[in-house]
Amino acid sequence: MAHPKSRVSKTRKRKRRTHKKLTAPHVAICPTTGEPHLYHRAYEVDGNLYYRGKVLANLEQEED
């Protein structure tokens, strides 16, 4: 069984963990609608589903 030979100080532990952090997501602005969205994801604006600036589906019409 693994066990530490000596105690790891708070400073040493925190130095090791400095690189473990989240990065902010990359957000793009749609040239067609001007809405912010995540890259490589479809997004909904006013009942329409957009991807890469083009309408994929009209969600209002499909629900009826």
SEMI-432031 format. One record per residue (C-alpha): residue number from 0; x negated, y, z negated. Coordinates in pm, whole numbers, plus 50000, padded with zeros to 5 digits. Example, Ala and Ser with C-alpha at 12.3 -4.5 7.8 and 13.67 -1.06 7.14 Angstrom:
2
    nr      xx      yy      zz
     0   48770   49550   49220
     1   48633   49894   49286
***
This chain:
64
    nr      xx      yy      zz
     0   50000   50000   50000
     1   49876   50344   50092
     2   49833   50592   49812
     3   49636   50915   49791
     4   49295   50901   49629
     5   49339   51253   49494
     6   49617   51507   49469
     7   49680   51732   49771
     8   49706   52096   49665
     9   49996   52320   49763
    10   49770   52528   49987
    11   49630   52228   50171
    12   49978   52085   50222
    13   50111   52419   50353
    14   49816   52462   50590
    15   49895   52125   50744
    16   50261   52216   50790
    17   50206   52556   50955
    18   50243   52406   51304
    19   50575   52235   51227
    20   50825   52498   51329
    21   51112   52552   51570
    22   51076   52756   51884
    23   51341   52995   52010
    24   51543   52858   52304
    25   51475   53005   52648
    26   51778   53205   52754
    27   51851   53308   53112
    28   52088   53574   53243
    29   52322   53463   53522
    30   52287   53686   53831
    31   52654   53631   53922
    32   52831   53683   53587
    33   52562   53854   53380
    34   52620   53609   53093
    35   52330   53470   52888
    36   52299   53089   52896
    37   52049   52811   52839
    38   51836   52695   53130
    39   51949   52375   53309
    40   52291   52383   53142
    41   52638   52451   53280
    42   52825   52733   53107
    43   53183   52856   53094
    44   53291   53212   53174
    45   53658   53318   53201
    46   53781   52962   53257
    47   53524   52881   53526
    48   53233   52640   53485
    49   52911   52781   53635
    50   52574   52623   53711
    51   52288   52812   53879
    52   52520   53104   53957
    53   52777   52893   54145
    54   53124   52784   54035
    55   53139   52410   53966
    56   53499   52388   53851
    57   53795   52609   53770
    58   53890   52479   53429
    59   54219   52675   53419
    60   54351   52496   53729
    61   54243   52146   53616
    62   54427   52172   53282
    63   54770   52228   53446
***
